[in-house]
Amino acid sequence: MPKIGFFEERNPQWREGKELPCIGEINASMFTFFVHKSLRKVLQKNNINWDLGLINLTRRLVK
């Protein structure tokens, strides 16, 4: 597998826990996606309808 070979070639000490850092783009839409996904999980866990929960949360934040 070429991808595994590339990884091991670039990061020979990975088995010792010495991994190379991953660098990637972070933008506002990624942040809002994460918040949206997390909020939906919390609401679903508490059996709260997503739309109603979002409306109620928005009302609390606006007050």
C-alpha positions in Angstrom: 0.0 0.0 0.0 1.7 3.2 -1.2 0.0 5.5 1.4 1.3 3.3 4.4 4.8 3.2 2.8 4.8 7.0 2.4 3.7 7.4 6.1 6.4 5.1 7.4 9.1 6.7 5.2 8.2 10.2 6.4 7.6 9.2 10.0 9.9 6.3 10.9 9.4 6.7 14.7 5.6 6.6 14.8 5.6 3.3 16.8 7.4 5.2 19.6 4.7 7.8 19.7 6.8 10.4 17.8 4.3 11.4 15.2 4.6 14.3 12.8 2.0 17.1 13.2 -0.7 17.4 10.7 -1.2 20.9 9.2 -4.4 21.8 7.6 -6.8 24.6 6.9 -9.2 25.8 9.5 -12.0 28.2 8.6 -15.2 29.6 10.1 -17.5 27.1 8.3 -15.6 24.2 10.0 -16.1 25.7 13.4 -19.8 26.3 12.8 -20.2 22.8 11.5 -18.6 21.4 14.6 -20.9 23.5 16.9 -24.0 22.5 14.9 -23.1 18.8 15.1 -22.3 19.0 18.8 -25.5 20.9 19.6 -27.6 18.4 17.6 -26.1 15.5 19.5 -26.9 17.1 22.9 -30.5 17.9 21.8 -31.0 14.4 20.5 -29.5 12.8 23.6 -32.1 14.8 25.7 -34.9 13.9 23.3 -35.4 17.6 22.3 -36.6 18.3 18.8 -33.8 19.9 16.8 -35.8 22.8 15.5 -37.6 23.6 18.8 -34.3 23.2 20.7 -32.5 25.6 18.5 -35.4 28.2 18.7 -35.4 27.9 22.5 -31.6 28.2 22.8 -31.7 31.2 20.5 -34.3 32.9 22.7 -32.2 32.3 25.8 -29.1 33.7 24.2 -31.0 36.8 23.0 -32.4 37.7 26.4 
